[in-house]
Amino acid sequence: MGMVLWWTLVWISGFCARLSSEVRPLRSARVKEGSDVTMSCEVSRLPDSATLDWERDREPTANTTLIINQTAHITIHSTDRHSAGKHTYAPSDLHALNNNHRLTTAAATAASNAGILSRRRYIHRGSGHNRHRTLHYPKGTNIPSLWTNSRPHVNTTHRTSNLSNLRSPPPAPLSISFALLNTRSLTNKSPVISELILDNNIDFLLLTETWQQPSDYYALNQATPTNYSYIAKPRSSGRGGGIAVLHKQSLSVTELDLNLPPMSTFEYLALSLPNSITAILLYRPPKTHPSFLSELSELLTIASSLSNRLLLTGDFNIHVDLPNSPLTPDFLSLLDCFHLTQHINFPTHAKGHTLDLVCSSSLPLSNLRPLPFPLSDHHCILFSAPLPSPHHSTKRSISFRNIKFVNPLTLSQLISSALPPDSAPPSSPDDYAILLDSILSDSLNSMAPWKTITVSFTTSSPWYTSELRTMKQTGRQLERLYKKTHLTVHAEAYKQHISSYRDALLAAKSAHYSTLINSTNRNPRILFSTVKTLLQPPDNNPPPSTDLCNSFLHSFNNKISQINTSLTASITNSFTSPPPDFHPPPP
């Protein structure tokens, strides 16, 4: 099999001679038996009746035909001593094969080895000797030039995109971001909770196990950022428990009174959210109680009658990740009866169980994901709901004069030139005051006119220092490292840093408020305002409205009318029925 086939070259030469003098072999003349043979010819020089012939044992032989730059390349696969006969390709067939035939892997490899598919070496137009080409004219010979009275035609048509064919993508639906977290005491975590809200741009933070005592609002005030408010429901007696909702003040949130008796197996907070959504935040202690499902069913019955869009979330302390655990089958069956979908499919507790749940009915939720919170044994759960969210910052219009650019001398000259002469003074002091006010206003308007701009106000924490900012950046780096590796050593480092950052926040805030209180001990108004900010809940007074004012006016008018009627009746009775011992005075 390794012998050299001298006959192959002779056969190819005779075969190509039948076609055209332009046919030439591309491979070496020494071909081994069983290998592929490649030849080529110029298609443009073939007559219409010309054919390319190749057969083996009177059967068409496997070959690959390719047209590149008007050259037909034919690779005959696996040649042997029995190759003979004729195989026909017309020029039109060759062009059709070039457009429609797809090479197999073996054929493409053979054509590449034969040099058919190799790219031509790129030669830059400005390279080589052409770069230094020079035109020489004999001395004394004028260089011919052409003159014309018209400018050459310039094609002003340019290829542009037809913007009418472009379709803008649909706008992203508005949504509000939620976060659910079991804090296990809010006392020493308030600054970190505030940072959590601001860093993740959370609209609603749902907290369970705040361990808040009645009439103790200090921890909640410290955890609530600027432009946020909260609705809290502490446990009435005993230790632990307590739930709260921190939300943006721009969102309309109302606490609902469902007229239910006190629940003995769980704590709940019912809220009315925008877009006709009823939300229930629930905390169930881990101790099993037989009446839990009946009380939950009663709660869901009332809540589902208020709106078909229901959001049920909280810490249920039910191992829904274990189908055979107590309460799990009955609890999931109860959710199914109220058409509630449970969305959490990942562990929410440090021990790998799913205890914090997010359920909804007729309310699609998205972006559900856990967020590590090292200061608690529960993860923070983030999710979004399609609600109209006013994410834009609050803007106000202000008007001002740029007084600092007013030249006092120029202003004095304007006022002096506008004053009336002494021969025609104003007739009264009131006229003189009106005249002076008009002159001053006109002078200021000419030099410093009123300007109106729209601005947005942001309030920064006065106690936030550069050291705290550096510690926060380090914490974000450790958080990203832990999320990337999920190693225990990185988790511990992140947890220790968050604890140190919490202590630094508490120390900075304590130092700030201590300095503020000590510096305002002689100003009772600022002192009591500072103490109220720390210890009292924010005022959630409803915004003023025309209906409220009209209602107050109507009530006031009715009250005055009733008093007037009663006074008139008493006076009339006193004069129409004198007492029996009344004796008129003698004349």
C-alpha positions as CSV (number, residue, x, y, z in Angstrom):
1,M,0.0,0.0,0.0
2,G,3.0,2.3,0.4
3,M,4.2,2.0,-3.2
4,V,4.4,5.1,-5.3
5,L,1.8,5.4,-8.0
6,W,3.5,6.8,-11.0
7,W,0.5,5.9,-13.1
8,T,-1.6,8.4,-11.3
9,L,0.2,11.3,-12.7
10,V,0.0,9.9,-16.2
11,W,-3.7,9.2,-15.8
12,I,-4.4,12.7,-14.4
13,S,-2.4,14.4,-17.2
14,G,-4.3,12.4,-19.9
15,F,-7.6,13.1,-18.1
16,C,-7.0,16.8,-17.8
17,A,-5.8,17.0,-21.4
18,R,-9.3,16.0,-22.6
19,L,-10.7,19.0,-20.9
20,S,-8.5,22.0,-21.4
21,S,-4.9,23.0,-21.4
22,E,-5.6,25.0,-18.2
23,V,-6.2,21.9,-16.1
24,R,-3.3,21.3,-13.7
25,P,-2.8,18.9,-10.7
26,L,-2.4,20.6,-7.3
27,R,-0.9,17.7,-5.4
28,S,2.5,16.2,-5.7
29,A,3.0,13.7,-8.6
30,R,3.9,11.0,-6.1
31,V,0.6,9.8,-4.7
32,K,0.1,6.9,-2.3
33,E,-2.6,4.4,-2.9
34,G,-5.7,5.1,-0.8
35,S,-5.1,8.8,-0.6
36,D,-7.0,11.7,-2.2
37,V,-6.1,13.3,-5.5
38,T,-6.9,16.9,-6.3
39,M,-6.9,18.7,-9.6
40,S,-8.3,22.0,-10.9
41,C,-9.2,23.8,-14.1
42,E,-10.5,27.3,-15.1
43,V,-14.3,27.1,-15.5
44,S,-14.4,30.3,-17.6
45,R,-12.3,28.6,-20.3
46,L,-14.4,25.5,-20.5
47,P,-16.9,25.2,-23.4
48,D,-20.5,24.7,-22.6
49,S,-20.3,21.0,-23.7
50,A,-17.2,20.3,-21.7
51,T,-17.5,17.7,-18.9
52,L,-15.3,16.5,-16.1
53,D,-15.1,12.7,-16.1
54,W,-14.3,10.3,-13.2
55,E,-15.7,6.9,-12.4
56,R,-14.6,3.7,-10.6
57,D,-15.9,0.3,-11.8
58,R,-18.5,2.1,-13.9
59,E,-19.9,3.8,-10.8
60,P,-19.6,7.4,-9.8
61,T,-16.6,7.9,-7.6
62,A,-16.9,9.8,-4.3
63,N,-15.4,13.3,-5.0
64,T,-15.8,16.9,-3.8
65,T,-16.2,19.7,-6.3
66,L,-15.6,23.3,-5.2
67,I,-15.6,26.6,-7.2
68,I,-13.2,29.3,-5.9
69,N,-12.4,32.4,-8.0
70,Q,-13.7,30.8,-11.2
71,T,-11.6,27.7,-10.7
72,A,-13.0,24.2,-10.4
73,H,-11.3,22.1,-7.7
74,I,-12.0,18.4,-7.7
75,T,-10.8,16.1,-5.0
76,I,-11.1,12.3,-5.7
77,H,-11.3,10.4,-2.5
78,S,-9.4,7.1,-1.8
79,T,-7.8,6.5,-5.2
80,D,-6.9,2.9,-6.2
81,R,-5.9,0.9,-9.2
82,H,-9.5,0.3,-10.3
83,S,-10.4,4.0,-10.9
84,A,-11.6,4.4,-14.5
85,G,-14.7,5.4,-16.4
86,K,-16.4,8.7,-16.6
87,H,-18.2,11.1,-14.1
88,T,-19.9,14.1,-15.6
89,Y,-20.2,17.7,-14.3
90,A,-21.3,20.6,-16.5
91,P,-20.1,24.2,-15.7
92,S,-23.7,25.1,-14.6
93,D,-23.6,22.1,-12.2
94,L,-20.3,23.2,-10.8
95,H,-21.7,26.7,-10.0
96,A,-24.8,25.1,-8.4
97,L,-22.6,22.9,-6.3
98,N,-20.6,25.9,-5.2
99,N,-23.8,27.6,-3.9
100,N,-25.6,24.6,-2.5
101,H,-23.2,21.9,-1.7
102,R,-22.0,21.6,1.9
103,L,-18.7,20.0,2.4
104,T,-18.4,17.1,4.9
105,T,-15.7,17.2,7.6
106,A,-13.5,14.8,5.7
107,A,-13.9,16.6,2.4
108,A,-13.1,20.0,4.0
109,T,-10.0,18.6,5.6
110,A,-8.8,17.1,2.4
111,A,-9.4,20.3,0.5
112,S,-7.6,22.3,3.1
113,N,-4.6,20.0,3.0
114,A,-4.6,20.3,-0.8
115,G,-4.4,24.1,-0.5
116,I,-7.8,24.8,-2.0
117,L,-9.3,26.5,1.1
118,S,-6.1,28.4,2.1
119,R,-6.5,32.2,2.2
120,R,-4.3,34.3,-0.1
121,R,-1.7,36.3,1.6
122,Y,-2.9,39.9,2.3
123,I,-0.7,42.6,0.7
124,H,-1.4,46.2,1.8
125,R,-1.9,48.5,-1.1
126,G,0.5,51.1,0.2
127,S,3.3,48.6,1.0
128,G,6.2,47.4,-1.2
129,H,7.9,49.3,-4.0
130,N,4.6,51.0,-5.0
131,R,4.9,53.2,-2.0
132,H,7.9,55.0,-3.5
133,R,6.7,55.3,-7.1
134,T,7.7,58.6,-8.7
135,L,6.6,60.2,-12.0
136,H,9.5,61.8,-14.0
137,Y,9.1,64.3,-16.8
138,P,11.9,65.7,-19.1
139,K,13.2,69.1,-18.3
140,G,11.3,71.9,-20.1
141,T,8.2,69.7,-20.6
142,N,4.9,71.1,-19.3
143,I,2.8,68.8,-17.2
144,P,-0.6,68.6,-19.0
145,S,-3.6,69.8,-17.0
146,L,-7.4,69.7,-17.6
147,W,-9.6,72.7,-16.9
148,T,-13.4,72.7,-16.5
149,N,-16.1,75.3,-15.9
150,S,-18.4,72.9,-14.0
151,R,-17.9,71.1,-10.8
152,P,-17.8,67.3,-10.8
153,H,-21.0,65.6,-9.8
154,V,-21.1,64.6,-6.2
155,N,-23.3,61.8,-5.1
156,T,-25.3,63.3,-2.2
157,T,-27.2,60.1,-1.4
158,H,-26.1,58.5,1.7
159,R,-27.1,55.2,3.2
160,T,-29.1,55.9,6.4
161,S,-31.1,53.8,8.7
162,N,-34.9,54.0,8.4
163,L,-35.9,54.8,12.0
164,S,-39.6,54.1,11.2
165,N,-38.7,50.4,11.1
166,L,-37.3,50.4,14.6
167,R,-39.6,49.5,17.4
168,S,-38.7,50.7,20.9
169,P,-38.7,48.0,23.6
170,P,-41.7,48.0,26.0
171,P,-41.1,50.0,29.2
172,A,-40.2,48.0,32.2
173,P,-43.1,47.5,34.6
174,L,-43.0,49.6,37.7
175,S,-42.4,47.6,40.9
176,I,-41.9,48.1,44.6
177,S,-39.1,46.2,46.4
178,F,-39.9,44.3,49.6
179,A,-37.6,42.7,52.2
180,L,-38.5,40.2,54.9
181,L,-36.2,39.8,58.0
182,N,-36.4,38.1,61.4
183,T,-34.2,40.5,63.4
184,R,-34.2,38.5,66.7
185,S,-34.1,41.8,68.7
186,L,-33.9,45.2,67.1
187,T,-32.1,46.7,70.1
188,N,-28.5,46.6,68.9
189,K,-29.1,46.3,65.2
190,S,-30.9,49.5,64.4
191,P,-28.1,51.3,62.5
192,V,-27.3,48.2,60.4
193,I,-31.1,47.9,59.6
194,S,-31.1,51.5,58.4
195,E,-28.0,50.8,56.2
196,L,-29.7,47.7,54.8
197,I,-32.7,49.8,53.7
198,L,-30.6,52.5,52.0
199,D,-28.1,50.1,50.3
200,N,-30.8,48.0,48.7
201,N,-33.3,50.7,48.0
202,I,-36.0,48.9,49.9
203,D,-39.5,50.3,49.8
204,F,-41.1,48.0,52.4
205,L,-39.0,46.3,55.2
206,L,-41.1,43.7,57.0
207,L,-39.6,42.9,60.4
208,T,-40.5,40.0,62.8
209,E,-39.3,39.4,66.3
210,T,-38.4,43.0,67.0
211,W,-38.6,42.4,70.7
212,Q,-40.1,45.8,71.1
213,Q,-41.7,46.8,74.4
214,P,-44.9,48.8,74.5
215,S,-44.2,52.6,74.4
216,D,-40.5,52.0,73.5
217,Y,-39.8,53.5,70.1
218,Y,-36.1,54.3,70.4
219,A,-34.8,51.3,68.4
220,L,-37.4,51.8,65.7
221,N,-36.6,55.5,65.4
222,Q,-32.9,54.6,65.0
223,A,-33.7,52.0,62.3
224,T,-35.9,54.3,60.2
225,P,-34.0,56.3,57.6
226,T,-35.0,59.8,56.6
227,N,-38.2,60.0,54.5
228,Y,-39.3,56.7,55.9
229,S,-42.0,55.9,58.5
230,Y,-43.1,52.7,60.3
231,I,-46.1,50.9,61.7
232,A,-45.3,48.7,64.7
233,K,-47.2,46.3,66.8
234,P,-45.2,45.1,69.9
235,R,-46.2,42.1,71.9
236,S,-48.6,43.2,74.6
237,S,-47.0,41.1,77.4
238,G,-44.0,38.9,77.9
239,R,-40.7,38.9,76.2
240,G,-39.9,38.5,72.5
241,G,-42.2,38.8,69.5
242,G,-43.2,42.0,68.0
243,I,-43.6,43.0,64.3
244,A,-43.1,46.2,62.4
245,V,-43.2,47.5,58.8
246,L,-40.8,50.3,57.7
247,H,-41.9,52.0,54.5
248,K,-41.3,55.1,52.4
249,Q,-43.4,58.1,53.4
250,S,-44.3,58.6,49.7
251,L,-46.2,55.3,49.7
252,S,-49.8,55.3,51.0
253,V,-50.0,52.6,53.7
254,T,-52.9,52.2,56.1
255,E,-53.3,49.7,59.0
256,L,-56.4,47.6,58.7
257,D,-58.8,46.7,61.6
258,L,-60.2,43.3,60.7
259,N,-62.5,43.2,63.7
260,L,-61.1,39.8,64.8
261,P,-60.7,38.6,68.4
262,P,-57.1,38.5,69.7
263,M,-55.2,35.6,68.2
264,S,-53.5,33.3,70.7
265,T,-51.2,31.4,68.3
266,F,-49.6,34.2,66.3
267,E,-49.1,37.9,65.9
268,Y,-50.2,39.7,62.7
269,L,-50.3,43.1,61.2
270,A,-52.8,43.8,58.3
271,L,-52.0,46.7,55.9
272,S,-53.6,48.2,52.9
273,L,-51.1,48.9,50.2
274,P,-51.4,50.8,46.9
275,N,-53.1,49.2,44.0
276,S,-55.8,47.5,46.2
277,I,-53.4,45.1,47.9
278,T,-54.0,43.6,51.3
279,A,-50.7,42.6,53.0
280,I,-50.5,40.5,56.2
281,L,-47.2,40.3,58.2
282,L,-47.3,37.3,60.5
283,Y,-45.1,35.8,63.2
284,R,-45.8,32.4,64.7
285,P,-43.8,31.2,67.7
286,P,-42.1,27.9,67.3
287,K,-44.3,26.2,70.0
288,T,-47.0,24.0,68.4
289,H,-50.6,25.0,69.1
290,P,-53.6,23.0,67.9
291,S,-55.7,26.0,67.0
292,F,-53.2,27.7,64.7
293,L,-54.7,26.5,61.5
294,S,-58.3,27.5,62.5
295,E,-57.2,31.0,63.6
296,L,-55.2,31.4,60.4
297,S,-58.1,30.3,58.3
298,E,-60.4,32.9,60.0
299,L,-57.8,35.6,59.3
300,L,-57.4,34.7,55.7
301,T,-61.2,34.5,55.2
302,I,-61.6,38.2,56.3
303,A,-58.5,39.4,54.5
304,S,-59.4,37.7,51.2
305,S,-62.9,39.4,51.3
306,L,-61.2,42.8,51.3
307,S,-59.2,42.3,48.0
308,N,-58.4,39.5,45.6
309,R,-54.8,40.6,45.6
310,L,-53.4,39.2,48.9
311,L,-49.8,39.1,50.2
312,L,-49.1,36.8,53.2
313,T,-45.6,36.8,54.5
314,G,-43.7,36.4,57.8
315,D,-41.9,33.8,60.0
316,F,-44.2,30.8,60.3
317,N,-41.7,28.5,62.0
318,I,-43.0,25.6,59.8
319,H,-40.5,23.4,58.0
320,V,-42.1,23.5,54.6
321,D,-38.9,22.0,53.2
322,L,-39.8,18.7,55.0
323,P,-43.1,17.5,53.6
324,N,-43.6,15.0,56.4
325,S,-43.0,17.4,59.3
326,P,-45.9,18.4,61.6
327,L,-48.3,21.0,60.3
328,T,-46.6,21.1,56.8
329,P,-49.2,19.1,54.8
330,D,-52.2,20.8,56.5
331,F,-50.7,24.3,56.2
332,L,-50.0,23.9,52.5
333,S,-53.5,22.5,52.0
334,L,-54.9,25.6,53.7
335,L,-52.9,27.9,51.4
336,D,-54.2,26.0,48.4
337,C,-57.8,26.5,49.6
338,F,-57.3,30.3,49.5
339,H,-55.4,30.1,46.1
340,L,-52.2,31.3,47.8
341,T,-48.9,30.4,46.1
342,Q,-45.8,29.8,48.3
343,H,-42.8,31.3,46.5
344,I,-39.8,30.5,48.7
345,N,-37.8,27.4,47.6
346,F,-34.5,28.1,49.3
347,P,-33.3,27.9,52.9
348,T,-34.1,30.9,55.0
349,H,-32.5,29.8,58.3
350,A,-28.9,29.3,59.2
351,K,-29.6,25.5,59.8
352,G,-30.8,25.0,56.3
353,H,-34.6,25.0,56.8
354,T,-37.3,27.2,55.2
355,L,-39.2,29.0,57.9
356,D,-39.8,32.5,56.4
357,L,-42.4,32.4,53.7
358,V,-43.8,34.7,51.0
359,C,-47.2,33.8,49.7
360,S,-49.5,35.7,47.3
361,S,-52.8,35.4,45.5
362,S,-53.4,37.2,42.1
363,L,-50.1,39.0,42.7
364,P,-47.1,37.9,40.7
365,L,-43.8,38.3,42.5
366,S,-40.3,38.4,41.0
367,N,-36.6,38.6,42.0
368,L,-37.0,36.4,45.1
369,R,-33.5,35.9,46.5
370,P,-31.8,35.5,49.9
371,L,-29.5,38.2,51.3
372,P,-27.0,37.2,54.1
373,F,-27.6,39.1,57.3
374,P,-24.8,38.0,59.8
375,L,-26.5,39.6,62.9
376,S,-29.4,37.1,62.8
377,D,-29.8,33.4,62.3
378,H,-32.4,34.2,59.5
379,H,-31.6,35.4,56.0
380,C,-33.1,38.5,54.6
381,I,-35.5,37.8,51.7
382,L,-35.7,40.3,48.9
383,F,-38.6,40.3,46.3
384,S,-40.5,42.7,44.1
385,A,-44.2,43.2,43.4
386,P,-45.7,45.1,40.4
387,L,-47.0,48.2,42.1
388,P,-46.9,51.9,41.0
389,S,-43.7,52.9,42.7
390,P,-42.7,56.6,43.0
391,H,-39.0,55.9,42.9
392,H,-38.3,59.5,41.9
393,S,-36.9,61.7,44.6
394,T,-39.2,64.4,46.0
395,K,-38.7,67.7,44.1
396,R,-39.7,71.2,45.1
397,S,-39.8,74.5,43.3
398,I,-38.0,77.4,45.0
399,S,-37.8,81.1,44.1
400,F,-34.8,83.3,45.0
401,R,-32.9,86.5,44.1
402,N,-29.2,86.4,43.5
403,I,-28.5,89.2,45.9
404,K,-24.8,88.7,46.2
405,F,-24.3,90.0,42.6
406,V,-26.1,93.3,43.4
407,N,-23.8,96.3,43.4
408,P,-25.0,98.6,46.3
409,L,-23.8,101.8,44.5
410,T,-25.7,100.9,41.3
411,L,-28.8,100.0,43.4
412,S,-28.6,103.4,45.2
413,Q,-28.4,105.3,41.9
414,L,-31.5,103.4,40.5
415,I,-33.5,104.2,43.6
416,S,-32.4,107.9,43.6
417,S,-33.3,108.3,39.9
418,A,-36.8,106.7,40.5
419,L,-37.8,108.9,43.4
420,P,-40.3,111.7,42.7
421,P,-39.0,115.3,42.8
422,D,-39.5,117.3,46.0
423,S,-42.0,119.5,44.2
424,A,-44.5,116.6,43.9
425,P,-44.4,114.5,47.1
426,P,-47.0,111.9,47.8
427,S,-50.2,113.1,49.4
428,S,-50.2,110.7,52.4
429,P,-47.8,108.3,54.2
430,D,-49.6,105.3,52.8
431,D,-49.0,106.6,49.2
432,Y,-45.4,107.3,50.1
433,A,-44.9,103.7,51.4
434,I,-46.5,102.2,48.3
435,L,-44.3,104.3,46.1
436,L,-41.1,103.3,47.9
437,D,-42.1,99.6,47.8
438,S,-42.7,99.8,44.1
439,I,-39.4,101.6,43.5
440,L,-37.5,99.1,45.5
441,S,-39.2,96.1,43.8
442,D,-38.5,97.5,40.3
443,S,-34.9,98.2,41.2
444,L,-34.3,94.7,42.5
445,N,-36.1,93.1,39.6
446,S,-33.8,95.0,37.2
447,M,-30.6,93.9,39.0
448,A,-31.6,90.6,40.6
449,P,-34.8,89.2,39.1
450,W,-36.6,86.3,40.7
451,K,-35.5,82.9,39.6
452,T,-37.5,79.7,40.0
453,I,-35.8,76.3,39.9
454,T,-36.8,72.7,40.8
455,V,-34.5,71.0,43.3
456,S,-34.5,67.7,45.2
457,F,-33.4,67.7,48.8
458,T,-31.4,64.9,50.4
459,T,-30.5,64.8,54.1
460,S,-27.3,63.1,55.1
461,S,-26.7,61.8,58.6
462,P,-24.6,64.3,60.6
463,W,-22.9,61.5,62.6
464,Y,-21.7,59.5,59.6
465,T,-17.9,59.9,59.4
466,S,-15.2,59.0,56.9
467,E,-14.1,56.1,59.1
468,L,-17.6,54.6,58.9
469,R,-17.6,55.0,55.2
470,T,-14.3,53.2,54.9
471,M,-15.6,50.4,57.1
472,K,-18.7,50.1,55.0
473,Q,-16.7,49.7,51.8
474,T,-14.6,47.0,53.5
475,G,-17.9,45.2,54.5
476,R,-19.1,45.3,50.9
477,Q,-15.9,43.7,49.7
478,L,-16.2,40.9,52.3
479,E,-19.8,40.4,51.3
480,R,-19.0,40.0,47.6
481,L,-16.1,37.6,48.6
482,Y,-18.5,35.5,50.7
483,K,-21.1,35.3,47.9
484,K,-18.4,34.3,45.4
485,T,-16.8,31.5,47.5
486,H,-19.4,30.5,50.1
487,L,-16.5,29.5,52.4
488,T,-17.0,29.4,56.1
489,V,-13.8,31.5,56.8
490,H,-15.2,34.3,54.6
491,A,-18.6,34.1,56.2
492,E,-17.0,34.4,59.7
493,A,-14.9,37.4,58.5
494,Y,-17.9,39.1,57.1
495,K,-19.9,38.5,60.3
496,Q,-17.2,39.8,62.6
497,H,-16.8,42.9,60.4
498,I,-20.5,43.6,60.5
499,S,-20.5,43.3,64.3
500,S,-17.6,45.8,64.4
501,Y,-19.4,48.1,62.0
502,R,-22.5,48.0,64.1
503,D,-20.6,48.9,67.3
504,A,-18.9,51.8,65.4
505,L,-22.3,53.1,64.2
506,L,-23.8,52.9,67.7
507,A,-20.7,54.7,69.2
508,A,-20.9,57.5,66.5
509,K,-24.6,58.1,67.0
510,S,-24.3,58.1,70.8
511,A,-21.4,60.6,70.7
512,H,-23.4,62.8,68.2
513,Y,-26.6,62.9,70.3
514,S,-24.6,63.3,73.6
515,T,-22.9,66.4,72.1
516,L,-26.2,67.7,70.8
517,I,-28.0,67.4,74.1
518,N,-25.1,68.9,76.1
519,S,-24.8,71.8,73.8
520,T,-28.6,72.6,73.9
521,N,-29.2,72.3,77.6
522,R,-29.9,76.0,77.7
523,N,-32.3,75.8,74.7
524,P,-35.4,73.8,75.9
525,R,-37.1,73.9,72.5
526,I,-34.2,72.2,70.6
527,L,-33.6,69.9,73.6
528,F,-37.1,68.6,73.8
529,S,-37.3,68.3,70.0
530,T,-34.2,66.1,70.0
531,V,-35.6,63.9,72.8
532,K,-38.9,63.6,71.0
533,T,-37.1,62.4,67.8
534,L,-35.3,59.7,69.8
535,L,-38.1,58.4,72.0
536,Q,-41.4,59.2,70.3
537,P,-42.9,57.6,67.1
538,P,-43.1,59.9,64.0
539,D,-46.3,61.9,63.4
540,N,-48.3,60.1,60.8
541,N,-50.9,62.8,60.4
542,P,-52.8,62.6,57.1
543,P,-52.0,65.3,54.5
544,P,-54.4,68.3,54.5
545,S,-57.2,68.0,52.0
546,T,-60.3,70.1,51.0
547,D,-62.7,67.4,52.2
548,L,-61.2,67.3,55.6
549,C,-61.4,71.1,55.9
550,N,-65.0,71.2,54.7
551,S,-66.0,68.4,57.1
552,F,-64.4,70.4,60.0
553,L,-66.2,73.5,58.9
554,H,-69.6,71.7,58.6
555,S,-69.1,70.2,62.1
556,F,-68.2,73.6,63.6
557,N,-71.2,75.3,62.0
558,N,-73.6,72.6,63.3
559,K,-72.1,72.9,66.8
560,I,-72.6,76.7,66.7
561,S,-76.2,76.3,65.4
562,Q,-77.0,73.8,68.2
563,I,-75.6,76.2,70.9
564,N,-77.5,79.1,69.4
565,T,-80.7,77.1,69.3
566,S,-80.4,76.0,72.9
567,L,-79.6,79.5,74.1
568,T,-82.6,81.0,72.3
569,A,-84.9,78.3,73.7
570,S,-83.7,78.9,77.2
571,I,-84.1,82.7,76.9
572,T,-87.6,82.4,75.5
573,N,-88.7,80.0,78.2
574,S,-87.3,82.3,80.9
575,F,-89.4,85.3,79.6
576,T,-92.6,83.5,78.7
577,S,-93.1,81.7,82.0
578,P,-92.1,83.9,85.0
579,P,-91.8,82.3,88.3
580,P,-94.9,82.2,90.6
581,D,-93.3,84.6,93.2
582,F,-92.5,87.2,90.5
583,H,-94.1,90.6,91.3
584,P,-93.6,93.5,88.9
585,P,-92.2,96.6,90.5
586,P,-94.7,99.4,91.4
587,P,-95.0,102.3,88.9
